[in-house]
Amino acid sequence: VQLQASGGGLVQAGGSLRLSCAASGRTLSRYTMGWFRQAPGRERGFVSRISGPFDNKYYADSVKGRFTISRDNAKNTVYLQMNSLKPEDTAVYHCAASESLGSSWRYWGQGTLVTVSS
């Protein structure tokens, strides 16, 4: 499966952005989908995932209550709605797909840059 992330940009603190991850080649609904981010000078870290037939969702503590992951199977796209953005959310955001919950993240999209100004 090929993944294409988009939606990044420059936003002021407190603002919102919605990232999209469009898939081609396979149906997204069969995969566990995740978002990760990598800030300058830091390792890539987990942000959120969505999995299973009931779209179970899980978030890193740092984004809980501010970010929402969702997916539209008809559009074969996963979203990350980011609200109340903070400067520390500045990073390159990547989407990824896993064959199942707990297995490795096998497929990765290119990143999209989110910059939050103070």
MMTF fields as JSON, N, C-alpha, C and O atoms, coordinates in Angstrom:
{
  "mmtfVersion": "1.0.0",
  "mmtfProducer": "UNKNOWN",
  "numBonds": 471,
  "numAtoms": 472,
  "numGroups": 118,
  "numChains": 1,
  "numModels": 1,
  "chainsPerModel": [1],
  "groupsPerChain": [118],
  "chainIdList": ["A"],
  "bondAtomList": [4, 2, 8, 6, 12, 10, 16, 14, 20, 18, 24, 22, 28, 26, 32, 30, 36, 34, 40, 38, 44, 42, 48, 46, 52, 50, 56, 54, 60, 58, 64, 62, 68, 66, 72, 70, 76, 74, 80, 78, 84, 82, 88, 86, 92, 90, 96, 94, 100, 98, 104, 102, 108, 106, 112, 110, 116, 114, 120, 118, 124, 122, 128, 126, 132, 130, 136, 134, 140, 138, 144, 142, 148, 146, 152, 150, 156, 154, 160, 158, 164, 162, 168, 166, 172, 170, 176, 174, 180, 178, 184, 182, 188, 186, 192, 190, 196, 194, 200, 198, 204, 202, 208, 206, 212, 210, 216, 214, 220, 218, 224, 222, 228, 226, 232, 230, 236, 234, 240, 238, 244, 242, 248, 246, 252, 250, 256, 254, 260, 258, 264, 262, 268, 266, 272, 270, 276, 274, 280, 278, 284, 282, 288, 286, 292, 290, 296, 294, 300, 298, 304, 302, 308, 306, 312, 310, 316, 314, 320, 318, 324, 322, 328, 326, 332, 330, 336, 334, 340, 338, 344, 342, 348, 346, 352, 350, 356, 354, 360, 358, 364, 362, 368, 366, 372, 370, 376, 374, 380, 378, 384, 382, 388, 386, 392, 390, 396, 394, 400, 398, 404, 402, 408, 406, 412, 410, 416, 414, 420, 418, 424, 422, 428, 426, 432, 430, 436, 434, 440, 438, 444, 442, 448, 446, 452, 450, 456, 454, 460, 458, 464, 462, 468, 466],
  "bondOrderList": [1, 1, 1, 1, 1, 1, 1, 1, 1, 1, 1, 1, 1, 1, 1, 1, 1, 1, 1, 1, 1, 1, 1, 1, 1, 1, 1, 1, 1, 1, 1, 1, 1, 1, 1, 1, 1, 1, 1, 1, 1, 1, 1, 1, 1, 1, 1, 1, 1, 1, 1, 1, 1, 1, 1, 1, 1, 1, 1, 1, 1, 1, 1, 1, 1, 1, 1, 1, 1, 1, 1, 1, 1, 1, 1, 1, 1, 1, 1, 1, 1, 1, 1, 1, 1, 1, 1, 1, 1, 1, 1, 1, 1, 1, 1, 1, 1, 1, 1, 1, 1, 1, 1, 1, 1, 1, 1, 1, 1, 1, 1, 1, 1, 1, 1, 1, 1],
  "groupList": [{"groupName": "VAL", "atomNameList": ["N", "CA", "C", "O"], "elementList": ["N", "C", "C", "O"], "formalChargeList": [0, 0, 0, 0], "bondAtomList": [1, 0, 2, 1, 3, 2], "bondOrderList": [1, 1, 2], "singleLetterCode": "V", "chemCompType": "L-PEPTIDE LINKING"}, {"groupName": "GLN", "atomNameList": ["N", "CA", "C", "O"], "elementList": ["N", "C", "C", "O"], "formalChargeList": [0, 0, 0, 0], "bondAtomList": [1, 0, 2, 1, 3, 2], "bondOrderList": [1, 1, 2], "singleLetterCode": "Q", "chemCompType": "L-PEPTIDE LINKING"}, {"groupName": "LEU", "atomNameList": ["N", "CA", "C", "O"], "elementList": ["N", "C", "C", "O"], "formalChargeList": [0, 0, 0, 0], "bondAtomList": [1, 0, 2, 1, 3, 2], "bondOrderList": [1, 1, 2], "singleLetterCode": "L", "chemCompType": "L-PEPTIDE LINKING"}, {"groupName": "ALA", "atomNameList": ["N", "CA", "C", "O"], "elementList": ["N", "C", "C", "O"], "formalChargeList": [0, 0, 0, 0], "bondAtomList": [1, 0, 2, 1, 3, 2], "bondOrderList": [1, 1, 2], "singleLetterCode": "A", "chemCompType": "L-PEPTIDE LINKING"}, {"groupName": "SER", "atomNameList": ["N", "CA", "C", "O"], "elementList": ["N", "C", "C", "O"], "formalChargeList": [0, 0, 0, 0], "bondAtomList": [1, 0, 2, 1, 3, 2], "bondOrderList": [1, 1, 2], "singleLetterCode": "S", "chemCompType": "L-PEPTIDE LINKING"}, {"groupName": "GLY", "atomNameList": ["N", "CA", "C", "O"], "elementList": ["N", "C", "C", "O"], "formalChargeList": [0, 0, 0, 0], "bondAtomList": [1, 0, 2, 1, 3, 2], "bondOrderList": [1, 1, 2], "singleLetterCode": "G", "chemCompType": "PEPTIDE LINKING"}, {"groupName": "ARG", "atomNameList": ["N", "CA", "C", "O"], "elementList": ["N", "C", "C", "O"], "formalChargeList": [0, 0, 0, 0], "bondAtomList": [1, 0, 2, 1, 3, 2], "bondOrderList": [1, 1, 2], "singleLetterCode": "R", "chemCompType": "L-PEPTIDE LINKING"}, {"groupName": "CYS", "atomNameList": ["N", "CA", "C", "O"], "elementList": ["N", "C", "C", "O"], "formalChargeList": [0, 0, 0, 0], "bondAtomList": [1, 0, 2, 1, 3, 2], "bondOrderList": [1, 1, 2], "singleLetterCode": "C", "chemCompType": "L-PEPTIDE LINKING"}, {"groupName": "THR", "atomNameList": ["N", "CA", "C", "O"], "elementList": ["N", "C", "C", "O"], "formalChargeList": [0, 0, 0, 0], "bondAtomList": [1, 0, 2, 1, 3, 2], "bondOrderList": [1, 1, 2], "singleLetterCode": "T", "chemCompType": "L-PEPTIDE LINKING"}, {"groupName": "TYR", "atomNameList": ["N", "CA", "C", "O"], "elementList": ["N", "C", "C", "O"], "formalChargeList": [0, 0, 0, 0], "bondAtomList": [1, 0, 2, 1, 3, 2], "bondOrderList": [1, 1, 2], "singleLetterCode": "Y", "chemCompType": "L-PEPTIDE LINKING"}, {"groupName": "MET", "atomNameList": ["N", "CA", "C", "O"], "elementList": ["N", "C", "C", "O"], "formalChargeList": [0, 0, 0, 0], "bondAtomList": [1, 0, 2, 1, 3, 2], "bondOrderList": [1, 1, 2], "singleLetterCode": "M", "chemCompType": "L-PEPTIDE LINKING"}, {"groupName": "TRP", "atomNameList": ["N", "CA", "C", "O"], "elementList": ["N", "C", "C", "O"], "formalChargeList": [0, 0, 0, 0], "bondAtomList": [1, 0, 2, 1, 3, 2], "bondOrderList": [1, 1, 2], "singleLetterCode": "W", "chemCompType": "L-PEPTIDE LINKING"}, {"groupName": "PHE", "atomNameList": ["N", "CA", "C", "O"], "elementList": ["N", "C", "C", "O"], "formalChargeList": [0, 0, 0, 0], "bondAtomList": [1, 0, 2, 1, 3, 2], "bondOrderList": [1, 1, 2], "singleLetterCode": "F", "chemCompType": "L-PEPTIDE LINKING"}, {"groupName": "PRO", "atomNameList": ["N", "CA", "C", "O"], "elementList": ["N", "C", "C", "O"], "formalChargeList": [0, 0, 0, 0], "bondAtomList": [1, 0, 2, 1, 3, 2], "bondOrderList": [1, 1, 2], "singleLetterCode": "P", "chemCompType": "L-PEPTIDE LINKING"}, {"groupName": "GLU", "atomNameList": ["N", "CA", "C", "O"], "elementList": ["N", "C", "C", "O"], "formalChargeList": [0, 0, 0, 0], "bondAtomList": [1, 0, 2, 1, 3, 2], "bondOrderList": [1, 1, 2], "singleLetterCode": "E", "chemCompType": "L-PEPTIDE LINKING"}, {"groupName": "ILE", "atomNameList": ["N", "CA", "C", "O"], "elementList": ["N", "C", "C", "O"], "formalChargeList": [0, 0, 0, 0], "bondAtomList": [1, 0, 2, 1, 3, 2], "bondOrderList": [1, 1, 2], "singleLetterCode": "I", "chemCompType": "L-PEPTIDE LINKING"}, {"groupName": "ASP", "atomNameList": ["N", "CA", "C", "O"], "elementList": ["N", "C", "C", "O"], "formalChargeList": [0, 0, 0, 0], "bondAtomList": [1, 0, 2, 1, 3, 2], "bondOrderList": [1, 1, 2], "singleLetterCode": "D", "chemCompType": "L-PEPTIDE LINKING"}, {"groupName": "ASN", "atomNameList": ["N", "CA", "C", "O"], "elementList": ["N", "C", "C", "O"], "formalChargeList": [0, 0, 0, 0], "bondAtomList": [1, 0, 2, 1, 3, 2], "bondOrderList": [1, 1, 2], "singleLetterCode": "N", "chemCompType": "L-PEPTIDE LINKING"}, {"groupName": "LYS", "atomNameList": ["N", "CA", "C", "O"], "elementList": ["N", "C", "C", "O"], "formalChargeList": [0, 0, 0, 0], "bondAtomList": [1, 0, 2, 1, 3, 2], "bondOrderList": [1, 1, 2], "singleLetterCode": "K", "chemCompType": "L-PEPTIDE LINKING"}, {"groupName": "HIS", "atomNameList": ["N", "CA", "C", "O"], "elementList": ["N", "C", "C", "O"], "formalChargeList": [0, 0, 0, 0], "bondAtomList": [1, 0, 2, 1, 3, 2], "bondOrderList": [1, 1, 2], "singleLetterCode": "H", "chemCompType": "L-PEPTIDE LINKING"}],
  "groupTypeList": [0, 1, 2, 1, 3, 4, 5, 5, 5, 2, 0, 1, 3, 5, 5, 4, 2, 6, 2, 4, 7, 3, 3, 4, 5, 6, 8, 2, 4, 6, 9, 8, 10, 5, 11, 12, 6, 1, 3, 13, 5, 6, 14, 6, 5, 12, 0, 4, 6, 15, 4, 5, 13, 12, 16, 17, 18, 9, 9, 3, 16, 4, 0, 18, 5, 6, 12, 8, 15, 4, 6, 16, 17, 3, 18, 17, 8, 0, 9, 2, 1, 10, 17, 4, 2, 18, 13, 14, 16, 8, 3, 0, 9, 19, 7, 3, 3, 4, 14, 4, 2, 5, 4, 4, 11, 6, 9, 11, 5, 1, 5, 8, 2, 0, 8, 0, 4, 4],
  "groupIdList": [1, 2, 3, 4, 5, 6, 7, 8, 9, 10, 11, 12, 13, 14, 15, 16, 17, 18, 19, 20, 21, 22, 23, 24, 25, 26, 27, 28, 29, 30, 31, 32, 33, 34, 35, 36, 37, 38, 39, 40, 41, 42, 43, 44, 45, 46, 47, 48, 49, 50, 51, 52, 53, 54, 55, 56, 57, 58, 59, 60, 61, 62, 63, 64, 65, 66, 67, 68, 69, 70, 71, 72, 73, 74, 75, 76, 77, 78, 79, 80, 81, 82, 83, 84, 85, 86, 87, 88, 89, 90, 91, 92, 93, 94, 95, 96, 97, 98, 99, 100, 101, 102, 103, 104, 105, 106, 107, 108, 109, 110, 111, 112, 113, 114, 115, 116, 117, 118],
  "secStructList": [7, 3, 3, 3, 3, 3, 7, 7, 3, 3, 3, 3, 6, 6, 7, 7, 3, 3, 3, 3, 3, 3, 3, 3, 1, 1, 7, 4, 4, 4, 1, 3, 3, 3, 3, 3, 3, 3, 7, 6, 6, 1, 7, 7, 3, 3, 3, 3, 3, 3, 3, 6, 6, 6, 6, 3, 3, 3, 3, 7, 6, 6, 6, 6, 6, 6, 3, 3, 3, 3, 3, 3, 6, 6, 6, 6, 3, 3, 3, 3, 3, 3, 7, 1, 7, 7, 4, 4, 4, 7, 3, 3, 3, 3, 3, 3, 3, 3, 1, 1, 6, 6, 1, 7, 3, 3, 3, 3, 7, 5, 7, 3, 3, 3, 3, 3, 3, 7],
  "xCoordList": [0.841, 0.0, 0.887, 1.905, 0.48, 1.206, 0.422, -0.797, 1.133, 0.504, 1.005, 2.191, 0.091, 0.426, -0.168, -1.387, 0.702, 0.248, 0.229, 1.054, -0.721, -0.841, -1.563, -2.084, -1.575, -2.34, -1.507, -2.048, -0.209, 0.631, 0.692, 0.226, 1.277, 1.406, 1.842, 2.251, 1.745, 2.112, 0.836, -0.087, 0.793, -0.387, 0.063, 1.107, -0.718, -0.401, -0.821, -1.707, -0.176, -0.539, -2.027, -2.555, -2.675, -4.109, -4.948, -6.156, -4.307, -5.017, -5.203, -4.868, -5.75, -6.064, -5.557, -5.411, -5.3, -4.977, -5.564, -5.745, -5.857, -6.267, -5.325, -5.203, -4.676, -3.807, -4.6, -5.52, -4.224, -4.849, -3.778, -2.643, -4.153, -3.261, -4.08, -4.911, -3.828, -4.568, -3.801, -2.581, -4.516, -3.886, -4.271, -5.374, -3.361, -3.643, -3.047, -2.082, -3.62, -3.101, -3.82, -3.954, -4.278, -5.0, -6.09, -6.073, -7.022, -8.085, -7.603, -7.158, -7.694, -7.177, -7.876, -7.274, -9.133, -9.917, -9.337, -9.621, -8.543, -7.975, -6.725, -6.209, -6.231, -4.988, -5.214, -6.193, -4.281, -4.149, -3.368, -2.3, -3.9, -3.276, -2.779, -3.405, -1.639, -1.069, -0.473, -0.161, -0.326, 0.381, 1.577, 1.487, 2.681, 3.904, 4.43, 4.028, 5.323, 5.917, 7.375, 7.795, 8.13, 9.542, 9.867, 9.817, 10.199, 10.593, 12.081, 12.814, 12.536, 13.949, 14.841, 14.637, 15.826, 16.775, 16.26, 16.933, 15.066, 14.485, 14.126, 14.025, 13.936, 13.535, 12.045, 11.271, 11.677, 10.273, 9.486, 9.928, 8.323, 7.502, 6.071, 5.577, 5.415, 4.035, 3.085, 3.283, 2.056, 1.035, -0.322, -0.959, -0.757, -2.095, -2.223, -1.466, -3.203, -3.499, -4.993, -5.704, -5.441, -6.832, -6.823, -6.097, -7.629, -7.522, -8.84, -9.738, -8.926, -10.031, -11.31, -11.437, -12.262, -13.532, -14.363, -15.282, -14.04, -14.777, -13.977, -14.332, -12.904, -12.07, -11.652, -11.887, -11.044, -10.492, -9.375, -8.559, -9.339, -8.392, -7.518, -7.948, -6.283, -5.324, -4.455, -4.088, -4.125, -3.374, -2.204, -2.26, -1.153, -0.08, -0.631, -1.507, -0.111, -0.598, -0.464, -1.291, 0.57, 0.853, -0.199, -0.29, -0.99, -1.981, -3.41, -4.362, -3.563, -4.889, -5.769, -5.359, -6.978, -7.903, -7.78, -8.649, -6.724, -6.527, -6.56, -7.021, -6.08, -6.034, -7.083, -7.41, -7.61, -8.578, -8.214, -8.046, -8.094, -7.822, -9.135, -10.001, -9.262, -10.466, -10.135, -9.066, -11.053, -10.834, -12.141, -13.21, -12.01, -13.136, -12.808, -12.003, -13.438, -13.122, -13.538, -12.901, -14.584, -15.028, -13.983, -13.834, -13.257, -12.212, -10.834, -9.84, -10.774, -9.498, -8.484, -7.322, -8.949, -8.144, -8.277, -9.352, -7.161, -7.132, -6.808, -6.018, -7.423, -7.251, -6.682, -6.82, -6.049, -5.647, -6.058, -5.422, -7.124, -7.579, -6.802, -6.812, -6.131, -5.273, -5.807, -5.812, -6.25, -6.772, -5.888, -5.064, -6.075, -5.304, -3.813, -3.144, -3.32, -1.927, -0.973, -1.239, 0.149, 1.179, 2.487, 2.68, 3.375, 4.671, 5.393, 6.109, 5.216, 5.886, 5.285, 5.813, 4.191, 3.643, 4.35, 4.097, 5.224, 5.962, 6.793, 7.607, 6.578, 7.254, 6.866, 5.948, 7.588, 7.154, 6.278, 6.698, 5.082, 4.113, 4.069, 3.983, 4.129, 4.096, 2.914, 2.579, 2.289, 1.298, 1.917, 2.857, 1.379, 1.915, 0.799, -0.261, 1.056, 0.071, 0.717, 1.868, -0.059, 0.384, -0.642, -1.84, -0.149, -1.057, -2.061, -3.188, -1.661, -2.56, -2.018, -0.845, -2.884, -2.48, -1.372, -1.516, -0.274, 0.85, 1.952, 3.064, 1.662, 2.712, 3.452, 3.033, 4.535, 5.369, 4.661, 3.769, 5.092, 4.56, 5.29, 6.422, 4.623, 5.28, 5.318, 6.283, 4.289, 4.183, 4.206, 3.577, 4.945, 5.091, 4.846, 5.226, 4.212, 4.073, 5.174, 5.847, 5.349, 6.306, 5.703, 4.49, 6.504, 6.005, 5.396, 5.614, 4.62, 4.09, 4.448, 4.262, 4.962, 5.508, 4.42, 3.648, 4.382, 3.5, 4.376, 5.237, 4.143, 4.891, 3.908, 3.009, 4.085, 3.201, 4.001, 4.974, 3.583, 4.294, 3.68, 2.478, 4.529, 4.049, 3.579, 3.144],
  "yCoordList": [-1.174, 0.0, 1.239, 1.292, 2.235, 3.505, 4.55, 4.655, 5.314, 6.32, 7.706, 7.904, 8.657, 10.039, 10.953, 11.097, 11.566, 12.484, 13.906, 14.289, 14.681, 16.084, 16.846, 16.264, 18.166, 18.996, 19.792, 20.575, 19.605, 20.365, 21.832, 22.227, 22.627, 24.047, 24.807, 24.228, 26.121, 27.013, 27.509, 27.979, 27.402, 27.828, 28.451, 28.089, 29.375, 29.976, 29.046, 28.206, 29.213, 28.436, 28.634, 29.744, 27.535, 27.56, 27.253, 27.043, 27.229, 26.967, 25.483, 24.632, 25.199, 23.822, 23.512, 24.394, 22.248, 21.72, 20.319, 19.636, 19.904, 18.533, 17.891, 18.344, 16.848, 16.092, 14.958, 14.396, 14.645, 13.543, 12.553, 12.93, 11.308, 10.253, 9.4, 8.59, 9.601, 8.879, 7.631, 7.663, 6.544, 5.271, 4.84, 5.115, 4.171, 3.57, 2.172, 1.889, 1.337, -0.009, -1.03, -2.184, -0.639, -1.558, -0.784, 0.446, -1.523, -0.9, -0.634, -1.547, 0.631, 1.02, 0.331, 0.1, 0.005, -0.513, -1.797, -2.132, -2.511, -3.77, -3.558, -4.508, -2.318, -2.045, -1.277, -0.547, -1.465, -0.528, 0.663, 0.5, 1.851, 3.071, 3.928, 4.012, 4.559, 5.372, 6.661, 6.808, 7.588, 8.839, 8.915, 8.559, 9.383, 9.579, 10.968, 11.58, 11.459, 12.759, 12.774, 12.064, 13.621, 13.783, 15.262, 15.941, 15.741, 17.132, 17.267, 16.281, 18.458, 18.66, 18.202, 18.584, 17.383, 16.917, 15.85, 15.491, 15.336, 14.32, 13.073, 13.11, 11.98, 10.748, 10.793, 11.528, 9.992, 9.899, 9.265, 8.292, 9.82, 9.324, 9.073, 9.65, 8.204, 7.828, 8.961, 9.648, 9.144, 10.15, 9.499, 9.746, 8.668, 8.095, 6.898, 6.761, 6.022, 4.931, 4.642, 4.991, 3.994, 3.571, 2.15, 1.845, 1.284, -0.125, -0.853, -0.398, -2.001, -2.911, -2.498, -1.373, -3.423, -3.14, -2.072, -1.511, -1.788, -0.766, 0.522, 1.391, 0.633, 1.842, 2.231, 3.357, 1.309, 1.636, 2.647, 2.531, 3.638, 4.74, 4.824, 4.545, 5.217, 5.35, 6.559, 6.822, 7.301, 8.553, 8.607, 8.063, 9.271, 9.611, 10.605, 11.41, 10.544, 11.449, 12.911, 13.741, 13.223, 14.614, 15.23, 16.453, 14.394, 14.922, 14.565, 15.015, 13.77, 13.326, 14.519, 15.431, 14.499, 15.595, 16.728, 17.598, 16.734, 17.796, 17.252, 17.934, 16.039, 15.429, 14.34, 13.677, 14.164, 13.105, 12.401, 13.036, 11.095, 10.296, 9.7, 9.323, 9.624, 9.04, 8.507, 8.78, 7.752, 7.3, 7.228, 6.982, 7.455, 7.407, 6.291, 6.466, 5.151, 3.992, 4.22, 3.7, 4.982, 5.252, 6.047, 5.881, 6.915, 7.714, 7.103, 7.631, 5.986, 5.319, 6.287, 6.335, 7.04, 8.11, 8.101, 7.859, 8.37, 8.53, 9.99, 10.623, 10.509, 11.91, 12.047, 11.159, 13.17, 13.557, 15.01, 15.924, 15.2, 16.547, 17.025, 16.385, 18.147, 18.672, 20.026, 20.98, 20.107, 21.34, 21.818, 21.071, 23.068, 23.65, 23.371, 22.925, 23.636, 23.32, 24.161, 25.319, 23.531, 24.163, 24.188, 23.369, 25.096, 25.114, 23.772, 23.407, 23.041, 21.747, 20.676, 19.566, 20.99, 20.059, 20.196, 19.413, 21.175, 21.371, 20.133, 19.694, 19.579, 18.347, 17.987, 18.562, 17.03, 16.374, 15.191, 14.337, 15.151, 14.115, 13.075, 13.408, 11.809, 10.691, 9.789, 9.577, 9.262, 8.219, 6.867, 6.772, 5.838, 4.495, 3.476, 3.739, 2.304, 1.228, -0.049, -0.357, -0.778, -2.05, -3.112, -2.841, -4.325, -5.406, -5.72, -6.129, -5.534, -5.786, -5.085, -4.715, -4.904, -4.258, -5.071, -6.274, -4.409, -5.071, -5.508, -5.792, -5.566, -5.927, -4.666, -3.553, -4.844, -3.704, -2.783, -3.194, -1.517, -0.538, -0.74, -0.294, -1.408, -1.867, -0.806, -0.731, 0.005, 0.977, 2.387, 2.678, 3.246, 4.628, 5.592, 5.331, 6.695, 7.773, 8.797, 8.783, 9.678, 10.764, 11.729, 11.731, 12.512, 13.38, 14.659, 15.074, 15.276, 16.602, 17.47, 17.066, 18.661, 19.509, 20.359, 21.033, 20.308, 21.16, 22.084, 21.637, 23.374, 24.369, 25.215, 25.834, 25.238, 26.01, 27.151, 26.934, 28.363, 29.538, 30.021, 29.889, 30.578, 31.045, 32.486, 33.042],
  "zCoordList": [0.0, 0.0, 0.0, 0.689, -0.788, -0.842, -0.064, -0.193, 0.74, 1.587, 1.219, 0.955, 1.205, 0.854, 1.91, 2.01, 2.696, 3.74, 3.217, 2.387, 3.71, 3.32, 4.423, 5.374, 4.265, 5.189, 6.171, 6.951, 6.145, 7.045, 6.646, 5.578, 7.531, 7.249, 8.473, 9.48, 8.365, 9.457, 10.133, 9.467, 11.44, 12.183, 13.498, 14.04, 13.999, 15.291, 16.426, 16.269, 17.55, 18.734, 19.033, 18.961, 19.366, 19.617, 18.393, 18.494, 17.244, 16.0, 15.736, 16.561, 14.553, 14.176, 12.772, 11.926, 12.562, 11.24, 11.143, 12.151, 9.925, 9.703, 8.695, 7.557, 9.126, 8.246, 7.594, 8.189, 6.375, 5.645, 5.21, 4.919, 5.172, 4.684, 3.715, 4.124, 2.44, 1.408, 1.009, 0.85, 0.849, 0.5, -0.898, -1.37, -1.542, -2.84, -2.843, -2.134, -3.624, -3.749, -2.906, -3.315, -1.755, -0.875, -0.14, -0.083, 0.411, 1.178, 2.593, 3.289, 3.018, 4.324, 5.477, 6.526, 5.288, 6.405, 6.984, 8.134, 6.223, 6.711, 7.557, 8.146, 7.621, 8.32, 9.616, 9.772, 10.533, 11.637, 11.106, 10.517, 11.314, 10.785, 11.936, 12.992, 11.704, 12.762, 12.246, 11.064, 13.17, 12.91, 13.859, 15.034, 13.321, 14.08, 13.76, 12.771, 14.592, 14.3, 14.73, 15.643, 14.028, 14.341, 14.361, 13.336, 15.532, 15.704, 15.395, 15.47, 15.051, 14.745, 15.89, 17.042, 15.562, 16.564, 17.5, 18.466, 17.225, 18.107, 17.316, 16.089, 18.02, 17.366, 17.037, 17.65, 16.059, 15.693, 16.821, 17.433, 17.091, 18.181, 17.761, 16.792, 18.505, 18.234, 18.609, 19.611, 17.792, 18.073, 18.323, 19.347, 17.384, 17.498, 16.563, 15.601, 16.862, 15.952, 15.979, 16.922, 14.915, 14.807, 14.262, 13.316, 14.858, 14.494, 14.676, 15.384, 14.012, 14.213, 13.522, 13.038, 13.479, 12.803, 13.496, 12.899, 14.76, 15.499, 15.66, 16.456, 14.901, 14.907, 16.327, 16.767, 17.019, 18.331, 18.159, 17.245, 19.038, 18.913, 20.15, 21.269, 19.91, 21.009, 20.726, 19.58, 21.792, 21.635, 22.608, 23.711, 22.172, 23.1, 24.113, 23.795, 25.331, 26.384, 25.985, 26.362, 25.228, 24.886, 23.959, 23.856, 23.288, 22.345, 22.744, 22.107, 23.78, 24.196, 24.528, 25.245, 23.999, 24.228, 23.23, 23.173, 22.449, 21.447, 20.024, 19.108, 19.835, 18.508, 18.406, 19.391, 17.188, 16.929, 15.641, 14.599, 15.714, 14.522, 14.031, 14.821, 12.714, 12.13, 10.75, 10.205, 10.197, 8.833, 8.073, 8.631, 6.773, 5.843, 4.865, 3.951, 5.068, 4.221, 2.77, 1.854, 2.56, 1.192, 0.418, -0.793, 1.131, 0.5, 0.689, 0.189, 1.412, 1.679, 2.286, 1.883, 3.247, 3.825, 5.351, 5.9, 6.007, 7.45, 7.756, 7.055, 8.801, 9.159, 10.565, 11.407, 10.786, 12.132, 12.317, 11.794, 13.065, 13.391, 14.598, 15.649, 14.444, 15.504, 15.938, 15.159, 17.164, 17.733, 18.87, 19.397, 19.234, 20.352, 20.19, 21.122, 19.015, 18.729, 19.565, 19.888, 19.9, 20.704, 19.925, 19.027, 20.245, 19.543, 19.615, 18.683, 20.699, 20.822, 19.924, 19.851, 19.241, 18.251, 16.904, 15.988, 16.78, 15.544, 15.23, 16.043, 14.046, 13.657, 12.226, 11.641, 11.693, 10.462, 10.87, 11.65, 10.344, 10.689, 9.568, 8.385, 9.977, 9.041, 9.357, 10.522, 8.321, 8.547, 8.219, 7.43, 8.831, 8.654, 8.745, 9.312, 8.175, 8.191, 8.697, 8.391, 9.477, 10.015, 9.637, 9.561, 9.403, 9.0, 10.101, 9.822, 11.321, 12.444, 13.666, 13.715, 14.66, 15.9, 16.557, 16.776, 16.867, 17.507, 16.577, 17.021, 15.299, 14.342, 13.914, 14.233, 13.203, 12.85, 11.863, 11.12, 11.882, 10.949, 9.622, 9.439, 8.725, 7.497, 6.41, 5.649, 6.332, 5.245, 5.821, 6.838, 5.143, 5.606, 4.449, 3.307, 4.768, 3.804, 4.033, 5.064, 3.07, 3.276, 4.296, 4.502, 4.907, 5.96, 5.446, 4.308, 6.329, 6.074, 7.27, 8.418, 6.997, 8.048, 8.687, 8.006, 9.998, 10.787, 11.616, 12.373, 11.461, 12.223, 13.01, 12.441, 14.331, 15.196, 15.791, 16.513, 15.481, 15.979, 17.285, 17.516, 18.124, 19.439, 19.371, 20.379]
}
